[in-house]
Amino acid sequence: MASKTKKIRAAGKFSGGIGIRARNEYNAIESIQRKSQQSPFHPRGKAKRIAAGIWKCTKTGKVFAGNAYFLSPANK
């Protein structure tokens, strides 16, 4: 992964030709998908994103399919 700058965070891997709106939307999605989210298998378990649509519960170890970027629409 390319280096990121402090000002534009994860969108720093793109070249300078991309607009501010696209960078802001990308940063919002990127920050949500990297966080641990509530697992559907355990009330206190967390789910970690492995790949697009593939999640793993850290408490039970189950691997399951879900939405691509975040599990619940409330996180959006």
N, C-alpha and C positions, 0 to 999 in steps of 0.2 A: 504494500500500500504506500502511496506517495505521502510525503510529509505534509502535515497540516499546519496552518498558521493559527495564531491565537484569535485573530479577529473573525475569520470566517469558518472556523472549526473544521468539521469533516468535509465541507465543500472545497477545501483548499487543494484537494487533489485534482480538481478541474482547472482548465486554463482560464485565463482572464476574460475570455469571450462570452462566458455564461452570465446571465443577468442575475440581479439581486433577488428577484422573486423565486427563481428556480433554486438558487442557493439556499434561501430560507426554508423552502418546502423540503428540500433534501436534508437539511440539518434537523428539521423537526422529526422527520421519519427515522432518520439515522439514530437520533438520541433515544427515541422510544424503543426501537427494535433491539438495541444493545442492552437495555435494562432487563433485569429479571422480572417476570410477571407472574400473576397468580395462576397456580396450577389447577386444572380441573379435577385432578385425582386425589389431592390431599388439601385439607383446609388451610394448613400453614405451609404447604409446599410452594416452591417457586419453579417456574418454567423458564428455561433458557433456550434461546433460538440457536439451532445448529445450522440450518440452511433455510432457504426460502420455503416456508410452509412446513418445516420439520422442527419439532420442539422436543425437549427432554425435561422431565420432571426431576429436579435435583433431589427431592426427598425420597421418591419411590424408584427412580431410575427408569421409568417408562418413557419410551419414545413414541410420539404420536404426531399426527398431522393436524394442522390448524391453518389459520390465516397466514398470509405471507409475511407480514411485517409486525403485527401485534395481535394478541389473542382476543381481547375484548374491545368492542367499539368505544367503550367508555374512556380508554386510554388516548384516543384520538383527540 
